Amino acid sequence: MGSRGEVPAVNKRIAIVLVFSGVLFLAARPGTRAQVARADHVDVRDFGAAGDGRTDDTAAFQKALDAAGRSGGGVVHAPRGNYFFSGHLDVPDAVCLAGAWESVPAHNGLRDPGLPKPTDDGTTFLVTEGAGREDGPAFITLHTNSTLKGVVLYYPGQNAEDVPKAFPWAVAMRGKNPAVLAVEMLNPYNGIDATQNERHLIRDVHGQPLRRGVLVDAVYDIGRIENVHFNPWWSVSPKLFQWQMANGEAFIFGRSDWQYVLNTFCFGYGIGYRFVRSRAGVCNGNFLGIGADDCHTALVVDECAPYGLLITNGEFVSFHGPDPTMVDVRGTNSGSVRFVNGAFWGPCNQIARIAGTGTVGFSDCTFVEWGGREGTRPAIRAEAGTLLVRGCEFRQDRPQIELGEDVARAVISGNILSGPERIANRSKGKVEIAMNVGK
């Protein structure tokens, strides 16, 4: 036991504990949230948001976001509920608009009865502004150091059985270091406009954007896209899905200086990945573990930077459409495209169609099916430019490569063939074909 002189100190500690417990009790009492909330966290319901799926919550959300912005930043929390929006939102610098989800959810119950549907659980944003046009403001615009996290974006005005209705972008990323994390974009017409920013981060985003998934352009410092998965969870009805496969583009890259893309996937688009020249310029970057399944053309290069697109561990499948093709490098390209350790399968017409004045290389890749219905088309048809094919495996006994007259240079060596070598060389340039092993 302590001495009598220690009792006041003990009593003081007890008093402190009681006072602290009283604060916790007050924090737990209904109606005390606003008084004890952390200064850098606000709740949209304290600003009048209803979350009942009917009341327009646009103004309440914007008040909460503006309040957080005026205080220097923080988290604007949207707890579980269905929030209806007739307008759009602007997320100020250093503000995070966060829902209930810590990991991106899935809501394919509209397609598959018995599974979760949007509005069943978590935080769902019901987006309605801009129906019938693409040129309006994005539903959510992010700025420097602002974030959208843990919500479901759902467009109740879209008809799962019909051609999709146009809408503006769901999210626009501006400024420096904007981020979209753990967001389900279930059925937007246009997904994420990641242009005019630096160092964007798009991570753990799933859904079915109908016309465009992610657009990257005018990015002059490294942008990152990770674990993004576009799949037809909302609808595979014939009319809508055929439109999406004819018109949809999952990932589009204009000017981006060292774009990093990791573990991304898309299914059921006209073009899976597209690289274009915009007014700002062209793309170069590192693309690792990317995939495109059942796209009319898995990857299209209209133009890219001379220092190249580095595409490693890719998986590409094309077997529908007017001319199913895995890779289409067009006559406008003058840059460098390199595929390493990629897998190409599906009964396509050709693995790759190559034109332009740039360089296209395939190294340690596996080509499984090609040739069209007659089985006479080559896996790789180069019309122009420079071609490198080294250490690859051709798994069908069909023509492997065709070099057109305008091919300037080619090295085709060390490949494994499933039949005799069938490499047609009509090039007027310099070509080396050596050490290919067939059966």
Secondary structure as the mmCIF struct_conf table of DSSP 4:
data_model
#
loop_
_struct_conf.conf_type_id
_struct_conf.id
_struct_conf.beg_label_comp_id
_struct_conf.beg_label_asym_id
_struct_conf.beg_label_seq_id
_struct_conf.end_label_comp_id
_struct_conf.end_label_asym_id
_struct_conf.end_label_seq_id
HELX_RH_3T_P HELX_RH_3T_P1 ARG A 4 GLU A 6
HELX_RH_AL_P HELX_RH_AL_P1 VAL A 7 ALA A 28
BEND BEND1 ARG A 29 ARG A 29
TURN_TY1_P TURN_TY1_P1 PRO A 30 GLY A 31
HELX_RH_AL_P HELX_RH_AL_P2 ARG A 33 VAL A 36
BEND BEND2 ALA A 37 ALA A 37
TURN_TY1_P TURN_TY1_P2 ALA A 39 ASP A 40
STRN STRN1 HIS A 41 ASP A 43
HELX_RH_3T_P HELX_RH_3T_P2 VAL A 44 PHE A 47
TURN_TY1_P TURN_TY1_P3 GLY A 48 GLY A 48
STRN STRN2 ASP A 52 ASP A 56
HELX_RH_AL_P HELX_RH_AL_P3 THR A 58 ARG A 70
TURN_TY1_P TURN_TY1_P4 SER A 71 GLY A 72
STRN STRN3 GLY A 74 HIS A 77
BEND BEND3 ARG A 80 ARG A 80
STRN STRN4 GLY A 81 PHE A 85
BEND BEND4 SER A 86 GLY A 87
STRN STRN5 LEU A 89 VAL A 91
TURN_TY1_P TURN_TY1_P5 ASP A 93 ALA A 94
STRN STRN6 VAL A 95 ALA A 98
BEND BEND5 ALA A 100 ALA A 100
BEND BEND6 GLU A 102 SER A 103
TURN_TY1_P TURN_TY1_P6 GLY A 109 ARG A 111
BEND BEND7 ASP A 112 ASP A 112
TURN_TY1_P TURN_TY1_P7 PRO A 113 GLY A 114
BEND BEND8 LEU A 115 LEU A 115
TURN_TY1_P TURN_TY1_P8 PRO A 118 THR A 119
BEND BEND9 ASP A 120 GLY A 122
STRN STRN7 THR A 123 VAL A 127
TURN_TY1_P TURN_TY1_P9 GLU A 129 GLY A 132
BEND BEND10 GLU A 134 GLY A 136
BEND BEND11 PHE A 139 PHE A 139
STRN STRN8 ILE A 140 LEU A 142
TURN_TY1_P TURN_TY1_P10 THR A 144 ASN A 145
STRN STRN9 THR A 147 LYS A 149
BEND BEND12 GLY A 150 GLY A 150
STRN STRN10 VAL A 152 TYR A 154
TURN_TY1_P TURN_TY1_P11 PRO A 156 GLY A 157
TURN_TY1_P TURN_TY1_P12 ALA A 160 GLU A 161
BEND BEND13 ASP A 162 VAL A 163
HELX_LH_PP_P HELX_LH_PP_P1 PRO A 164 ALA A 166
STRN STRN11 TRP A 169 MET A 173
STRN STRN12 GLY A 175 LYS A 176
BEND BEND14 ASN A 177 ASN A 177
STRN STRN13 ALA A 179 MET A 185
BEND BEND15 ASN A 187 ASN A 187
BEND BEND16 TYR A 189 TYR A 189
STRN STRN14 ASN A 190 THR A 195
BEND BEND17 GLN A 196 GLN A 196
STRN STRN15 ASN A 197 GLU A 198
BEND BEND18 ARG A 199 ARG A 199
STRN STRN16 LEU A 201 GLY A 207
BEND BEND19 LEU A 210 ARG A 211
STRN STRN17 ARG A 212 ASP A 217
BEND BEND20 ALA A 218 ALA A 218
STRN STRN18 VAL A 219 VAL A 219
BEND BEND21 ASP A 221 ASP A 221
STRN STRN19 ARG A 224 PHE A 230
BEND BEND22 TRP A 234 TRP A 234
HELX_RH_AL_P HELX_RH_AL_P4 PRO A 238 ASN A 247
STRN STRN20 GLU A 249 PHE A 253
BEND BEND23 ARG A 255 ARG A 255
STRN STRN21 SER A 256 LEU A 262
BEND BEND24 ASN A 263 ASN A 263
STRN STRN22 PHE A 265 PHE A 267
BEND BEND25 GLY A 268 GLY A 268
BEND BEND26 GLY A 270 GLY A 270
STRN STRN23 ILE A 271 PHE A 275
BEND BEND27 ARG A 279 ALA A 280
STRN STRN24 CYS A 283 LEU A 288
BEND BEND28 GLY A 289 GLY A 289
STRN STRN25 GLY A 291 ASP A 293
BEND BEND29 ASP A 294 ASP A 294
BEND BEND30 HIS A 296 HIS A 296
STRN STRN26 THR A 297 VAL A 301
BEND BEND31 ASP A 302 ASP A 302
TURN_TY1_P TURN_TY1_P13 PRO A 306 TYR A 307
STRN STRN27 LEU A 309 THR A 312
BEND BEND32 ASN A 313 ASN A 313
STRN STRN28 GLU A 315 VAL A 317
BEND BEND33 GLY A 321 ASP A 323
STRN STRN29 THR A 325 VAL A 329
TURN_TY1_P TURN_TY1_P14 GLY A 331 THR A 332
BEND BEND34 GLY A 335 GLY A 335
STRN STRN30 SER A 336 VAL A 340
BEND BEND35 ASN A 341 ASN A 341
STRN STRN31 ALA A 343 TRP A 345
BEND BEND36 GLY A 346 PRO A 347
BEND BEND37 ASN A 349 ASN A 349
STRN STRN32 GLN A 350 ILE A 354
BEND BEND38 GLY A 356 GLY A 358
STRN STRN33 THR A 359 SER A 363
BEND BEND39 ASP A 364 ASP A 364
STRN STRN34 THR A 366 PHE A 367
BEND BEND40 GLY A 371 GLY A 371
TURN_TY1_P TURN_TY1_P15 GLY A 372 GLY A 375
BEND BEND41 ARG A 377 ARG A 377
BEND BEND42 ALA A 379 ALA A 379
STRN STRN35 ILE A 380 ARG A 390
BEND BEND43 GLY A 391 GLY A 391
STRN STRN36 GLU A 393 PHE A 394
BEND BEND44 GLN A 396 ARG A 398
STRN STRN37 ILE A 401 SER A 413
BEND BEND45 GLY A 414 GLY A 414
STRN STRN38 ILE A 416 LEU A 417
BEND BEND46 SER A 418 PRO A 420
STRN STRN39 ILE A 423 ASN A 425
BEND BEND47 LYS A 428 GLY A 429
STRN STRN40 LYS A 430 ALA A 434
STRN STRN41 VAL A 437 VAL A 437
#
